[in-house]
Amino acid sequence: MEWSERISPLVEQVAPSGLRQFFDIVSTMKDVVSLGVGEPDFATPKHIITECIHSLEQGKTNYTSNSGLLELRQEIVKYIANSYHVSYDVEEEVLVTVGASEALDLAVRAIVAPGDEVLIPEPCYVSYQACVLFAGGTVVPIATSPERGFRVTADELRAKITPKTKAIILGYPNNPTGAIMSRAELQAVADLAAEYDLLVISDELYSELTFDGKHTCFSALDGMKDRTIILNGFSKSHAMTGLRIGYALAHPAVIAAMMKIHQYTMLCAPITSQIAAIEALKNGQGAMKKMMEQYNKRRKIMLKGFRDMGLDCFEPQGAFYIFPSIKKTGLSSQEFTEQLLKKEKVAVIPGHAFGACGEGFIRCSYSYSEEHLREALRRMDHFINSRAVAV
């Protein structure tokens, strides 16, 4: 049997995740200091774990409604209203999902038809392009650069718009660069979306991890609520990655379409994770603030470390990633990461995994302890200043 002829062309056109391939290599090696995984090194706060255990002891192991627990949707709506002054209807405009990743997949499949074009600023999270391709859409990348703070402009988006353009996917604070966008910059994009009647999928998973100013929720911008799909979750802000719990906020028609896919494929998010999310929203601000303080310290350590090595490095203002340029070494991103792993046993992610304009950069997560980060920097400094690589 020739299986290559039986796999869907939509799947075949998508390359395996560069992140996952690299993690598979690292898992076979010993004594590796990894800066590759975008996962908090903090344990999920104890009060959240306690609620999970208590719910299990009470026998709460059943399905929930497709939309998610009513109490959780109420808390999400309250959080958004209090934080960003945007009102959502609990019954029709909120969907609880299995992480923000499922929310992204549902959002794209709900609005993108074969042939539709979707504008995606790069570097960006690896799933954006894949989800569009799986839906039969066409990815239109827009390159950003450290000289412009890795921020996309309305003019750059305008230059790529065609009659087939359906939507824009934004991810700020950004993974992998740590870039953020100001309210004024986002409003210019919002005005463009309104002018061309475009939808916006705004991935705001790192909204609580903003070091410079306050995060702007895209749907809070003038005229944007009805044409924006907000994606968010609890993995990064509350150290709940393995609990896989997220949500989407959008116009009732979009939520209904997303729900149609969700109820046939995932049914509902795990009830234990939903109970954890309720507790996180009600009582998780203190723990989240302490984690933020640690991330900020780590951010400064990493920035200084790379600049002391002589590498050009954009200062991240959100999330927990830093994206230094390794162009001075004369190595490609792939060569740099492979040699660094082989010679110094430090794992980082090649920048091209996040889009073509990421070539010449590496992504390093600083969601690790200070001791871990300092050891990684020490080994990287030795690598950079060795005879094999001269900056």
Secondary structure, 3 states (H helix, E strand, C coil): CCHHHCCCHHHHCCCCCHHHHHHHHHCCCCCCEECCCCCCCCCCCHHHHHHHHHHHHCCCCCCCCCCCCHHHHHHHHHHHHHHHCCCCCCCCCEEEECHHHHHHHHHHHHHCCCCCEEEEEECCCCHHHHHHHHCCCEEEEEECCHHHCCCCCHHHHHCCCCCCEEEEEEECCCCCCCCCCCHHHHHHHHHHHHHCCCEEEEECCCCCCECCCCCCCHHHCCCCHHHEEEEEECCCCCCCHHHCCEEEECCHHHHHHHHHHHHHHCCCCCHHHHHHHHHHHHHCHHHHHHHHHHHHHHHHHHHHHHHHCCCCCCCCCECCEECCECHHHCCCHHHHHHHHHHHHCEECEEHHHHCHHHCCEEEEECCCCHHHHHHHHHHHHHHHCCCCCCC
